[in-house]
Amino acid sequence: MGCFLALCYGIACYALAMGALLYLFGFLGSVLVPKSIDSGVPVEFGEALVIDVTLLTSFGVLHSVMARPRFKMWWTRIVPRSVERSTFVLVDAQRRAQHLCAGRECFLESSLLAMATAR
């Protein structure tokens, strides 16, 4: 993969990850986002606990598995070594975005819809 293309890919991956992180801050702080942590329907303690443990486990598994040398050796057969870290960041951002999906509308769709209707 050419250096310029790898650089563009890396910038795009990190920009998407930063967007997901900024949305997470807005989601948790109920600031500037269409869906926030306070806009959900309250659930029972047991259900909330299962959801939280599942989300934390998926975070741990992703980071633990992708950090292993054996996985990296396998992964770099598919993804060039020059974009391996950027791809990890992209996968993590996508996972974070999935966790912020609320019901039928994903946060990205909601954000784009909110920006389009705000004009």
Backbone as XML, in Angstrom:
<?xml version="1.0"?>
<chain id="A" units="angstrom">
  <residue number="1" name="MET">
    <atom name="N" x="0.858" y="-1.170" z="0.000"/>
    <atom name="CA" x="0.000" y="0.000" z="0.000"/>
    <atom name="C" x="0.903" y="1.232" z="0.000"/>
  </residue>
  <residue number="2" name="GLY">
    <atom name="N" x="0.595" y="2.183" z="-0.834"/>
    <atom name="CA" x="1.415" y="3.379" z="-0.920"/>
    <atom name="C" x="1.380" y="4.189" z="0.364"/>
  </residue>
  <residue number="3" name="CYS">
    <atom name="N" x="2.469" y="4.896" z="0.601"/>
    <atom name="CA" x="2.574" y="5.688" z="1.838"/>
    <atom name="C" x="1.468" y="6.732" z="1.943"/>
  </residue>
  <residue number="4" name="PHE">
    <atom name="N" x="1.174" y="7.399" z="0.834"/>
    <atom name="CA" x="0.148" y="8.442" z="0.870"/>
    <atom name="C" x="-1.224" y="7.843" z="1.153"/>
  </residue>
  <residue number="5" name="LEU">
    <atom name="N" x="-1.536" y="6.723" z="0.515"/>
    <atom name="CA" x="-2.823" y="6.060" z="0.740"/>
    <atom name="C" x="-2.931" y="5.558" z="2.179"/>
  </residue>
  <residue number="6" name="ALA">
    <atom name="N" x="-1.848" y="5.011" z="2.722"/>
    <atom name="CA" x="-1.848" y="4.555" z="4.113"/>
    <atom name="C" x="-2.050" y="5.730" z="5.062"/>
  </residue>
  <residue number="7" name="LEU">
    <atom name="N" x="-1.429" y="6.863" z="4.752"/>
    <atom name="CA" x="-1.592" y="8.060" z="5.569"/>
    <atom name="C" x="-3.042" y="8.542" z="5.539"/>
  </residue>
  <residue number="8" name="CYS">
    <atom name="N" x="-3.636" y="8.593" z="4.365"/>
    <atom name="CA" x="-5.044" y="9.014" z="4.241"/>
    <atom name="C" x="-5.973" y="8.061" z="4.983"/>
  </residue>
  <residue number="9" name="TYR">
    <atom name="N" x="-5.724" y="6.764" z="4.850"/>
    <atom name="CA" x="-6.514" y="5.760" z="5.555"/>
    <atom name="C" x="-6.383" y="5.937" z="7.059"/>
  </residue>
  <residue number="10" name="GLY">
    <atom name="N" x="-5.162" y="6.148" z="7.531"/>
    <atom name="CA" x="-4.920" y="6.351" z="8.957"/>
    <atom name="C" x="-5.628" y="7.587" z="9.481"/>
  </residue>
  <residue number="11" name="ILE">
    <atom name="N" x="-5.547" y="8.679" z="8.742"/>
    <atom name="CA" x="-6.218" y="9.910" z="9.154"/>
    <atom name="C" x="-7.726" y="9.697" z="9.222"/>
  </residue>
  <residue number="12" name="ALA">
    <atom name="N" x="-8.285" y="9.014" z="8.223"/>
    <atom name="CA" x="-9.726" y="8.752" z="8.211"/>
    <atom name="C" x="-10.135" y="7.870" z="9.395"/>
  </residue>
  <residue number="13" name="CYS">
    <atom name="N" x="-9.362" y="6.834" z="9.683"/>
    <atom name="CA" x="-9.669" y="5.937" z="10.808"/>
    <atom name="C" x="-9.639" y="6.686" z="12.131"/>
  </residue>
  <residue number="14" name="TYR">
    <atom name="N" x="-8.603" y="7.480" z="12.325"/>
    <atom name="CA" x="-8.486" y="8.226" z="13.579"/>
    <atom name="C" x="-9.555" y="9.305" z="13.681"/>
  </residue>
  <residue number="15" name="ALA">
    <atom name="N" x="-9.944" y="9.901" z="12.569"/>
    <atom name="CA" x="-11.020" y="10.903" z="12.593"/>
    <atom name="C" x="-12.350" y="10.255" z="12.984"/>
  </residue>
  <residue number="16" name="LEU">
    <atom name="N" x="-12.633" y="9.079" z="12.425"/>
    <atom name="CA" x="-13.858" y="8.361" z="12.799"/>
    <atom name="C" x="-13.834" y="7.972" z="14.274"/>
  </residue>
  <residue number="17" name="ALA">
    <atom name="N" x="-12.679" y="7.528" z="14.748"/>
    <atom name="CA" x="-12.555" y="7.159" z="16.160"/>
    <atom name="C" x="-12.757" y="8.383" z="17.054"/>
  </residue>
  <residue number="18" name="MET">
    <atom name="N" x="-12.214" y="9.515" z="16.661"/>
    <atom name="CA" x="-12.387" y="10.736" z="17.449"/>
    <atom name="C" x="-13.854" y="11.162" z="17.445"/>
  </residue>
  <residue number="19" name="GLY">
    <atom name="N" x="-14.526" y="11.012" z="16.299"/>
    <atom name="CA" x="-15.955" y="11.322" z="16.237"/>
    <atom name="C" x="-16.763" y="10.441" z="17.173"/>
  </residue>
  <residue number="20" name="ALA">
    <atom name="N" x="-16.450" y="9.147" z="17.199"/>
    <atom name="CA" x="-17.156" y="8.229" z="18.097"/>
    <atom name="C" x="-16.872" y="8.576" z="19.556"/>
  </residue>
  <residue number="21" name="LEU">
    <atom name="N" x="-15.636" y="8.959" z="19.853"/>
    <atom name="CA" x="-15.277" y="9.321" z="21.222"/>
    <atom name="C" x="-15.982" y="10.612" z="21.653"/>
  </residue>
  <residue number="22" name="LEU">
    <atom name="N" x="-16.013" y="11.595" z="20.765"/>
    <atom name="CA" x="-16.709" y="12.846" z="21.080"/>
    <atom name="C" x="-18.208" y="12.610" z="21.273"/>
  </residue>
  <residue number="23" name="TYR">
    <atom name="N" x="-18.766" y="11.732" z="20.443"/>
    <atom name="CA" x="-20.178" y="11.408" z="20.615"/>
    <atom name="C" x="-20.400" y="10.713" z="21.956"/>
  </residue>
  <residue number="24" name="LEU">
    <atom name="N" x="-19.485" y="9.840" z="22.340"/>
    <atom name="CA" x="-19.593" y="9.166" z="23.636"/>
    <atom name="C" x="-19.624" y="10.186" z="24.765"/>
  </residue>
  <residue number="25" name="PHE">
    <atom name="N" x="-18.748" y="11.196" z="24.701"/>
    <atom name="CA" x="-18.751" y="12.250" z="25.727"/>
    <atom name="C" x="-20.092" y="12.975" z="25.745"/>
  </residue>
  <residue number="26" name="GLY">
    <atom name="N" x="-20.613" y="13.302" z="24.568"/>
    <atom name="CA" x="-21.915" y="13.961" z="24.493"/>
    <atom name="C" x="-23.032" y="13.067" z="25.001"/>
  </residue>
  <residue number="27" name="PHE">
    <atom name="N" x="-22.948" y="11.777" z="24.681"/>
    <atom name="CA" x="-23.937" y="10.808" z="25.129"/>
    <atom name="C" x="-23.958" y="10.713" z="26.646"/>
  </residue>
  <residue number="28" name="LEU">
    <atom name="N" x="-22.780" y="10.636" z="27.242"/>
    <atom name="CA" x="-22.701" y="10.505" z="28.699"/>
    <atom name="C" x="-23.049" y="11.807" z="29.416"/>
  </residue>
  <residue number="29" name="GLY">
    <atom name="N" x="-22.718" y="12.946" z="28.796"/>
    <atom name="CA" x="-22.990" y="14.234" z="29.421"/>
    <atom name="C" x="-24.310" y="14.854" z="29.010"/>
  </residue>
  <residue number="30" name="SER">
    <atom name="N" x="-25.044" y="14.195" z="28.139"/>
    <atom name="CA" x="-26.327" y="14.720" z="27.617"/>
    <atom name="C" x="-26.131" y="16.108" z="26.995"/>
  </residue>
  <residue number="31" name="VAL">
    <atom name="N" x="-25.088" y="16.236" z="26.169"/>
    <atom name="CA" x="-24.752" y="17.516" z="25.557"/>
    <atom name="C" x="-24.629" y="17.364" z="24.043"/>
  </residue>
  <residue number="32" name="LEU">
    <atom name="N" x="-25.407" y="18.149" z="23.289"/>
    <atom name="CA" x="-25.270" y="18.271" z="21.838"/>
    <atom name="C" x="-25.496" y="16.990" z="21.031"/>
  </residue>
  <residue number="33" name="VAL">
    <atom name="N" x="-26.188" y="16.022" z="21.559"/>
    <atom name="CA" x="-26.469" y="14.791" z="20.822"/>
    <atom name="C" x="-27.966" y="14.494" z="20.891"/>
  </residue>
  <residue number="34" name="PRO">
    <atom name="N" x="-28.518" y="13.881" z="19.848"/>
    <atom name="CA" x="-29.958" y="13.602" z="19.852"/>
    <atom name="C" x="-30.384" y="12.538" z="20.856"/>
  </residue>
  <residue number="35" name="LYS">
    <atom name="N" x="-29.525" y="11.577" z="21.126"/>
    <atom name="CA" x="-29.806" y="10.521" z="22.104"/>
    <atom name="C" x="-28.751" y="10.593" z="23.189"/>
  </residue>
  <residue number="36" name="SER">
    <atom name="N" x="-29.172" y="10.519" z="24.448"/>
    <atom name="CA" x="-28.192" y="10.557" z="25.531"/>
    <atom name="C" x="-28.479" y="9.443" z="26.527"/>
  </residue>
  <residue number="37" name="ILE">
    <atom name="N" x="-27.605" y="9.329" z="27.494"/>
    <atom name="CA" x="-27.752" y="8.292" z="28.506"/>
    <atom name="C" x="-29.040" y="8.487" z="29.312"/>
  </residue>
  <residue number="38" name="ASP">
    <atom name="N" x="-29.483" y="9.736" z="29.437"/>
    <atom name="CA" x="-30.683" y="10.047" z="30.205"/>
    <atom name="C" x="-31.974" y="9.897" z="29.409"/>
  </residue>
  <residue number="39" name="SER">
    <atom name="N" x="-31.868" y="9.669" z="28.080"/>
    <atom name="CA" x="-33.082" y="9.592" z="27.269"/>
    <atom name="C" x="-33.596" y="8.163" z="27.111"/>
  </residue>
  <residue number="40" name="GLY">
    <atom name="N" x="-32.910" y="7.208" z="27.692"/>
    <atom name="CA" x="-33.331" y="5.816" z="27.586"/>
    <atom name="C" x="-34.445" y="5.472" z="28.549"/>
  </residue>
  <residue number="41" name="VAL">
    <atom name="N" x="-34.993" y="4.313" z="28.354"/>
    <atom name="CA" x="-36.052" y="3.813" z="29.224"/>
    <atom name="C" x="-35.392" y="3.101" z="30.411"/>
  </residue>
  <residue number="42" name="PRO">
    <atom name="N" x="-35.782" y="3.431" z="31.640"/>
    <atom name="CA" x="-35.192" y="2.745" z="32.801"/>
    <atom name="C" x="-35.485" y="1.243" z="32.756"/>
  </residue>
  <residue number="43" name="VAL">
    <atom name="N" x="-34.496" y="0.454" z="33.151"/>
    <atom name="CA" x="-34.649" y="-1.000" z="33.188"/>
    <atom name="C" x="-34.306" y="-1.500" z="34.579"/>
  </residue>
  <residue number="44" name="GLU">
    <atom name="N" x="-34.638" y="-2.739" z="34.821"/>
    <atom name="CA" x="-34.344" y="-3.367" z="36.113"/>
    <atom name="C" x="-32.838" y="-3.506" z="36.302"/>
  </residue>
  <residue number="45" name="PHE">
    <atom name="N" x="-32.423" y="-3.585" z="37.561"/>
    <atom name="CA" x="-31.011" y="-3.683" z="37.897"/>
    <atom name="C" x="-30.350" y="-4.875" z="37.215"/>
  </residue>
  <residue number="46" name="GLY">
    <atom name="N" x="-30.983" y="-6.033" z="37.243"/>
    <atom name="CA" x="-30.401" y="-7.243" z="36.656"/>
    <atom name="C" x="-30.159" y="-7.092" z="35.162"/>
  </residue>
  <residue number="47" name="GLU">
    <atom name="N" x="-31.116" y="-6.523" z="34.450"/>
    <atom name="CA" x="-30.964" y="-6.321" z="33.008"/>
    <atom name="C" x="-29.839" y="-5.325" z="32.720"/>
  </residue>
  <residue number="48" name="ALA">
    <atom name="N" x="-29.790" y="-4.235" z="33.484"/>
    <atom name="CA" x="-28.731" y="-3.241" z="33.308"/>
    <atom name="C" x="-27.361" y="-3.855" z="33.596"/>
  </residue>
  <residue number="49" name="LEU">
    <atom name="N" x="-27.284" y="-4.705" z="34.604"/>
    <atom name="CA" x="-26.024" y="-5.348" z="34.957"/>
    <atom name="C" x="-25.542" y="-6.256" z="33.830"/>
  </residue>
  <residue number="50" name="VAL">
    <atom name="N" x="-26.455" y="-7.032" z="33.251"/>
    <atom name="CA" x="-26.088" y="-7.919" z="32.144"/>
    <atom name="C" x="-25.584" y="-7.103" z="30.954"/>
  </residue>
  <residue number="51" name="ILE">
    <atom name="N" x="-26.265" y="-6.024" z="30.633"/>
    <atom name="CA" x="-25.844" y="-5.169" z="29.517"/>
    <atom name="C" x="-24.468" y="-4.580" z="29.792"/>
  </residue>
  <residue number="52" name="ASP">
    <atom name="N" x="-24.255" y="-4.038" z="30.980"/>
    <atom name="CA" x="-22.972" y="-3.426" z="31.323"/>
    <atom name="C" x="-21.836" y="-4.442" z="31.292"/>
  </residue>
  <residue number="53" name="VAL">
    <atom name="N" x="-22.061" y="-5.618" z="31.853"/>
    <atom name="CA" x="-21.020" y="-6.659" z="31.861"/>
    <atom name="C" x="-20.712" y="-7.094" z="30.437"/>
  </residue>
  <residue number="54" name="THR">
    <atom name="N" x="-21.727" y="-7.216" z="29.597"/>
    <atom name="CA" x="-21.518" y="-7.593" z="28.197"/>
    <atom name="C" x="-20.685" y="-6.551" z="27.472"/>
  </residue>
  <residue number="55" name="LEU">
    <atom name="N" x="-20.995" y="-5.270" z="27.656"/>
    <atom name="CA" x="-20.239" y="-4.206" z="27.002"/>
    <atom name="C" x="-18.790" y="-4.171" z="27.482"/>
  </residue>
  <residue number="56" name="LEU">
    <atom name="N" x="-18.580" y="-4.298" z="28.784"/>
    <atom name="CA" x="-17.218" y="-4.294" z="29.317"/>
    <atom name="C" x="-16.428" y="-5.517" z="28.844"/>
  </residue>
  <residue number="57" name="THR">
    <atom name="N" x="-17.093" y="-6.653" z="28.773"/>
    <atom name="CA" x="-16.433" y="-7.873" z="28.309"/>
    <atom name="C" x="-16.032" y="-7.753" z="26.850"/>
  </residue>
  <residue number="58" name="SER">
    <atom name="N" x="-16.926" y="-7.212" z="26.020"/>
    <atom name="CA" x="-16.585" y="-7.063" z="24.599"/>
    <atom name="C" x="-15.403" y="-6.109" z="24.426"/>
  </residue>
  <residue number="59" name="PHE">
    <atom name="N" x="-15.332" y="-5.064" z="25.235"/>
    <atom name="CA" x="-14.202" y="-4.141" z="25.195"/>
    <atom name="C" x="-12.913" y="-4.886" z="25.553"/>
  </residue>
  <residue number="60" name="GLY">
    <atom name="N" x="-12.948" y="-5.635" z="26.633"/>
    <atom name="CA" x="-11.769" y="-6.362" z="27.080"/>
    <atom name="C" x="-11.313" y="-7.419" z="26.097"/>
  </residue>
  <residue number="61" name="VAL">
    <atom name="N" x="-12.266" y="-8.161" z="25.545"/>
    <atom name="CA" x="-11.924" y="-9.222" z="24.595"/>
    <atom name="C" x="-11.292" y="-8.623" z="23.342"/>
  </residue>
  <residue number="62" name="LEU">
    <atom name="N" x="-11.891" y="-7.573" z="22.795"/>
    <atom name="CA" x="-11.348" y="-6.941" z="21.589"/>
    <atom name="C" x="-9.915" y="-6.488" z="21.821"/>
  </residue>
  <residue number="63" name="HIS">
    <atom name="N" x="-9.692" y="-5.778" z="22.910"/>
    <atom name="CA" x="-8.365" y="-5.245" z="23.165"/>
    <atom name="C" x="-7.368" y="-6.340" z="23.531"/>
  </residue>
  <residue number="64" name="SER">
    <atom name="N" x="-7.797" y="-7.342" z="24.263"/>
    <atom name="CA" x="-6.891" y="-8.425" z="24.645"/>
    <atom name="C" x="-6.514" y="-9.291" z="23.448"/>
  </residue>
  <residue number="65" name="VAL">
    <atom name="N" x="-7.486" y="-9.636" z="22.642"/>
    <atom name="CA" x="-7.218" y="-10.515" z="21.498"/>
    <atom name="C" x="-6.367" y="-9.798" z="20.460"/>
  </residue>
  <residue number="66" name="MET">
    <atom name="N" x="-6.728" y="-8.564" z="20.118"/>
    <atom name="CA" x="-6.017" y="-7.861" z="19.057"/>
    <atom name="C" x="-4.611" y="-7.425" z="19.484"/>
  </residue>
  <residue number="67" name="ALA">
    <atom name="N" x="-4.302" y="-7.435" z="20.763"/>
    <atom name="CA" x="-2.972" y="-7.047" z="21.235"/>
    <atom name="C" x="-1.990" y="-8.216" z="21.250"/>
  </residue>
  <residue number="68" name="ARG">
    <atom name="N" x="-2.454" y="-9.414" z="21.063"/>
    <atom name="CA" x="-1.596" y="-10.605" z="21.132"/>
    <atom name="C" x="-0.721" y="-10.714" z="19.873"/>
  </residue>
  <residue number="69" name="PRO">
    <atom name="N" x="0.535" y="-11.087" z="20.060"/>
    <atom name="CA" x="1.439" y="-11.240" z="18.907"/>
    <atom name="C" x="0.932" y="-12.262" z="17.885"/>
  </residue>
  <residue number="70" name="ARG">
    <atom name="N" x="0.344" y="-13.351" z="18.362"/>
    <atom name="CA" x="-0.162" y="-14.379" z="17.442"/>
    <atom name="C" x="-1.278" y="-13.815" z="16.554"/>
  </residue>
  <residue number="71" name="PHE">
    <atom name="N" x="-2.183" y="-13.024" z="17.144"/>
    <atom name="CA" x="-3.240" y="-12.401" z="16.361"/>
    <atom name="C" x="-2.643" y="-11.417" z="15.364"/>
  </residue>
  <residue number="72" name="LYS">
    <atom name="N" x="-1.671" y="-10.630" z="15.816"/>
    <atom name="CA" x="-1.053" y="-9.638" z="14.928"/>
    <atom name="C" x="-0.357" y="-10.308" z="13.745"/>
  </residue>
  <residue number="73" name="MET">
    <atom name="N" x="0.288" y="-11.453" z="13.984"/>
    <atom name="CA" x="0.916" y="-12.185" z="12.877"/>
    <atom name="C" x="-0.139" y="-12.626" z="11.866"/>
  </residue>
  <residue number="74" name="TRP">
    <atom name="N" x="-1.252" y="-13.157" z="12.345"/>
    <atom name="CA" x="-2.330" y="-13.581" z="11.459"/>
    <atom name="C" x="-2.953" y="-12.373" z="10.771"/>
  </residue>
  <residue number="75" name="TRP">
    <atom name="N" x="-3.183" y="-11.306" z="11.527"/>
    <atom name="CA" x="-3.868" y="-10.117" z="11.030"/>
    <atom name="C" x="-3.064" y="-9.429" z="9.939"/>
  </residue>
  <residue number="76" name="THR">
    <atom name="N" x="-1.733" y="-9.403" z="10.090"/>
    <atom name="CA" x="-0.917" y="-8.715" z="9.088"/>
    <atom name="C" x="-0.771" y="-9.526" z="7.800"/>
  </residue>
  <residue number="77" name="ARG">
    <atom name="N" x="-1.299" y="-10.716" z="7.751"/>
    <atom name="CA" x="-1.407" y="-11.433" z="6.478"/>
    <atom name="C" x="-2.592" y="-10.894" z="5.675"/>
  </residue>
  <residue number="78" name="ILE">
    <atom name="N" x="-3.571" y="-10.324" z="6.362"/>
    <atom name="CA" x="-4.766" y="-9.775" z="5.714"/>
    <atom name="C" x="-4.620" y="-8.271" z="5.500"/>
  </residue>
  <residue number="79" name="VAL">
    <atom name="N" x="-4.142" y="-7.589" z="6.532"/>
    <atom name="CA" x="-4.012" y="-6.134" z="6.528"/>
    <atom name="C" x="-2.530" y="-5.786" z="6.505"/>
  </residue>
  <residue number="80" name="PRO">
    <atom name="N" x="-2.109" y="-4.889" z="5.623"/>
    <atom name="CA" x="-0.691" y="-4.516" z="5.603"/>
    <atom name="C" x="-0.236" y="-3.969" z="6.957"/>
  </residue>
  <residue number="81" name="ARG">
    <atom name="N" x="0.988" y="-4.255" z="7.323"/>
    <atom name="CA" x="1.527" y="-3.831" z="8.613"/>
    <atom name="C" x="1.448" y="-2.312" z="8.787"/>
  </residue>
  <residue number="82" name="SER">
    <atom name="N" x="1.563" y="-1.572" z="7.690"/>
    <atom name="CA" x="1.559" y="-0.109" z="7.765"/>
    <atom name="C" x="0.208" y="0.460" z="8.202"/>
  </residue>
  <residue number="83" name="VAL">
    <atom name="N" x="-0.860" y="-0.309" z="8.044"/>
    <atom name="CA" x="-2.188" y="0.184" z="8.441"/>
    <atom name="C" x="-2.818" y="-0.673" z="9.531"/>
  </residue>
  <residue number="84" name="GLU">
    <atom name="N" x="-2.013" y="-1.538" z="10.140"/>
    <atom name="CA" x="-2.549" y="-2.447" z="11.160"/>
    <atom name="C" x="-3.139" y="-1.677" z="12.345"/>
  </residue>
  <residue number="85" name="ARG">
    <atom name="N" x="-2.421" y="-0.697" z="12.864"/>
    <atom name="CA" x="-2.902" y="0.071" z="14.015"/>
    <atom name="C" x="-4.130" y="0.901" z="13.646"/>
  </residue>
  <residue number="86" name="SER">
    <atom name="N" x="-4.113" y="1.500" z="12.471"/>
    <atom name="CA" x="-5.263" y="2.296" z="12.029"/>
    <atom name="C" x="-6.509" y="1.430" z="11.901"/>
  </residue>
  <residue number="87" name="THR">
    <atom name="N" x="-6.324" y="0.198" z="11.434"/>
    <atom name="CA" x="-7.464" y="-0.715" z="11.304"/>
    <atom name="C" x="-7.989" y="-1.115" z="12.675"/>
  </residue>
  <residue number="88" name="PHE">
    <atom name="N" x="-7.091" y="-1.314" z="13.633"/>
    <atom name="CA" x="-7.522" y="-1.600" z="14.998"/>
    <atom name="C" x="-8.360" y="-0.437" z="15.539"/>
  </residue>
  <residue number="89" name="VAL">
    <atom name="N" x="-7.903" y="0.779" z="15.318"/>
    <atom name="CA" x="-8.636" y="1.966" z="15.777"/>
    <atom name="C" x="-10.003" y="2.025" z="15.104"/>
  </residue>
  <residue number="90" name="LEU">
    <atom name="N" x="-10.062" y="1.698" z="13.811"/>
    <atom name="CA" x="-11.337" y="1.689" z="13.088"/>
    <atom name="C" x="-12.291" y="0.638" z="13.653"/>
  </residue>
  <residue number="91" name="VAL">
    <atom name="N" x="-11.780" y="-0.558" z="13.924"/>
    <atom name="CA" x="-12.612" y="-1.623" z="14.498"/>
    <atom name="C" x="-13.124" y="-1.214" z="15.876"/>
  </residue>
  <residue number="92" name="ASP">
    <atom name="N" x="-12.268" y="-0.592" z="16.673"/>
    <atom name="CA" x="-12.674" y="-0.140" z="17.996"/>
    <atom name="C" x="-13.739" y="0.954" z="17.903"/>
  </residue>
  <residue number="93" name="ALA">
    <atom name="N" x="-13.567" y="1.875" z="16.974"/>
    <atom name="CA" x="-14.567" y="2.943" z="16.792"/>
    <atom name="C" x="-15.900" y="2.354" z="16.348"/>
  </residue>
  <residue number="94" name="GLN">
    <atom name="N" x="-15.845" y="1.368" z="15.478"/>
    <atom name="CA" x="-17.078" y="0.727" z="15.012"/>
    <atom name="C" x="-17.766" y="-0.002" z="16.155"/>
  </residue>
  <residue number="95" name="ARG">
    <atom name="N" x="-16.983" y="-0.650" z="17.011"/>
    <atom name="CA" x="-17.557" y="-1.336" z="18.176"/>
    <atom name="C" x="-18.202" y="-0.329" z="19.115"/>
  </residue>
  <residue number="96" name="ARG">
    <atom name="N" x="-17.515" y="0.774" z="19.334"/>
    <atom name="CA" x="-18.053" y="1.816" z="20.213"/>
    <atom name="C" x="-19.348" y="2.386" z="19.635"/>
  </residue>
  <residue number="97" name="ALA">
    <atom name="N" x="-19.375" y="2.571" z="18.329"/>
    <atom name="CA" x="-20.577" y="3.090" z="17.676"/>
    <atom name="C" x="-21.748" y="2.117" z="17.816"/>
  </residue>
  <residue number="98" name="GLN">
    <atom name="N" x="-21.465" y="0.832" z="17.688"/>
    <atom name="CA" x="-22.528" y="-0.162" z="17.858"/>
    <atom name="C" x="-23.111" y="-0.113" z="19.259"/>
  </residue>
  <residue number="99" name="HIS">
    <atom name="N" x="-22.269" y="0.107" z="20.254"/>
    <atom name="CA" x="-22.750" y="0.148" z="21.635"/>
    <atom name="C" x="-23.575" y="1.390" z="21.908"/>
  </residue>
  <residue number="100" name="LEU">
    <atom name="N" x="-23.354" y="2.429" z="21.131"/>
    <atom name="CA" x="-24.132" y="3.649" z="21.321"/>
    <atom name="C" x="-25.414" y="3.658" z="20.496"/>
  </residue>
  <residue number="101" name="CYS">
    <atom name="N" x="-25.613" y="2.598" z="19.707"/>
    <atom name="CA" x="-26.848" y="2.519" z="18.926"/>
    <atom name="C" x="-28.026" y="2.396" z="19.877"/>
  </residue>
  <residue number="102" name="ALA">
    <atom name="N" x="-28.996" y="3.193" z="19.641"/>
    <atom name="CA" x="-30.161" y="3.202" z="20.532"/>
    <atom name="C" x="-31.385" y="2.733" z="19.745"/>
  </residue>
  <residue number="103" name="GLY">
    <atom name="N" x="-31.854" y="1.558" z="20.078"/>
    <atom name="CA" x="-33.060" y="1.052" z="19.416"/>
    <atom name="C" x="-32.828" y="0.852" z="17.931"/>
  </residue>
  <residue number="104" name="ARG">
    <atom name="N" x="-33.686" y="1.464" z="17.127"/>
    <atom name="CA" x="-33.619" y="1.284" z="15.683"/>
    <atom name="C" x="-32.641" y="2.232" z="15.010"/>
  </residue>
  <residue number="105" name="GLU">
    <atom name="N" x="-32.280" y="3.319" z="15.672"/>
    <atom name="CA" x="-31.435" y="4.323" z="15.034"/>
    <atom name="C" x="-30.042" y="4.326" z="15.648"/>
  </residue>
  <residue number="106" name="CYS">
    <atom name="N" x="-29.066" y="4.191" z="14.828"/>
    <atom name="CA" x="-27.691" y="4.277" z="15.300"/>
    <atom name="C" x="-27.354" y="5.736" z="15.526"/>
  </residue>
  <residue number="107" name="PHE">
    <atom name="N" x="-26.414" y="6.005" z="16.422"/>
    <atom name="CA" x="-26.088" y="7.391" z="16.740"/>
    <atom name="C" x="-25.628" y="8.160" z="15.517"/>
  </residue>
  <residue number="108" name="LEU">
    <atom name="N" x="-24.939" y="7.504" z="14.587"/>
    <atom name="CA" x="-24.454" y="8.199" z="13.416"/>
    <atom name="C" x="-25.620" y="8.652" z="12.545"/>
  </residue>
  <residue number="109" name="GLU">
    <atom name="N" x="-26.587" y="7.766" z="12.341"/>
    <atom name="CA" x="-27.770" y="8.134" z="11.571"/>
    <atom name="C" x="-28.525" y="9.250" z="12.265"/>
  </residue>
  <residue number="110" name="SER">
    <atom name="N" x="-28.656" y="9.165" z="13.584"/>
    <atom name="CA" x="-29.359" y="10.193" z="14.340"/>
    <atom name="C" x="-28.646" y="11.534" z="14.233"/>
  </residue>
  <residue number="111" name="SER">
    <atom name="N" x="-27.323" y="11.506" z="14.313"/>
    <atom name="CA" x="-26.555" y="12.742" z="14.227"/>
    <atom name="C" x="-26.682" y="13.374" z="12.859"/>
  </residue>
  <residue number="112" name="LEU">
    <atom name="N" x="-26.581" y="12.546" z="11.812"/>
    <atom name="CA" x="-26.719" y="13.079" z="10.470"/>
    <atom name="C" x="-28.120" y="13.633" z="10.240"/>
  </residue>
  <residue number="113" name="LEU">
    <atom name="N" x="-29.126" y="12.951" z="10.755"/>
    <atom name="CA" x="-30.500" y="13.426" z="10.639"/>
    <atom name="C" x="-30.683" y="14.734" z="11.393"/>
  </residue>
  <residue number="114" name="ALA">
    <atom name="N" x="-30.118" y="14.831" z="12.587"/>
    <atom name="CA" x="-30.234" y="16.051" z="13.385"/>
    <atom name="C" x="-29.549" y="17.216" z="12.681"/>
  </residue>
  <residue number="115" name="MET">
    <atom name="N" x="-28.379" y="16.963" z="12.070"/>
    <atom name="CA" x="-27.688" y="18.041" z="11.364"/>
    <atom name="C" x="-28.475" y="18.467" z="10.123"/>
  </residue>
  <residue number="116" name="ALA">
    <atom name="N" x="-29.068" y="17.493" z="9.426"/>
    <atom name="CA" x="-29.825" y="17.820" z="8.225"/>
    <atom name="C" x="-31.092" y="18.605" z="8.536"/>
  </residue>
  <residue number="117" name="THR">
    <atom name="N" x="-31.759" y="18.277" z="9.618"/>
    <atom name="CA" x="-33.004" y="18.979" z="9.965"/>
    <atom name="C" x="-32.758" y="20.290" z="10.677"/>
  </residue>
  <residue number="118" name="ALA">
    <atom name="N" x="-31.537" y="20.531" z="11.158"/>
    <atom name="CA" x="-31.234" y="21.774" z="11.850"/>
    <atom name="C" x="-31.060" y="22.937" z="10.898"/>
  </residue>
  <residue number="119" name="ARG">
    <atom name="N" x="-30.878" y="22.664" z="9.630"/>
    <atom name="CA" x="-30.656" y="23.733" z="8.630"/>
    <atom name="C" x="-31.916" y="24.402" z="8.246"/>
  </residue>
</chain>
